[in-house]
Amino acid sequence: MTANAERPIPDGSDDTIVEPENSTVDDWFAQDVERDRATAEEALRQSGGDPARAEEIFEAEREPHRGDRFNVPADERPT
């Protein structure tokens, strides 16, 4: 989806959703998961199959999730 793309809201109302300028496909959760999967496989290969060592390698080498910067701590969320 391109920046500022407009699309109808699925509930059928006349409102539209306007994507922000900084909206990119790269922020999608599934892409973070795919990067984690690839990093985990490489960590397991580097560890020679040792799961404990693979976990250490994974934690040291995995990229932070790009969407994490938008996480709101539980105690700051509205109830």
Buried (B, 14 or more C-beta within 10 A) or exposed (E): EEEEEEEEEEEEEEEEEEBEEEBBEEBEEEBBEEBBEEBBEBBBEEBEEEEEBBBEBBEEEBEEBBEEEEEEEEEEEEE
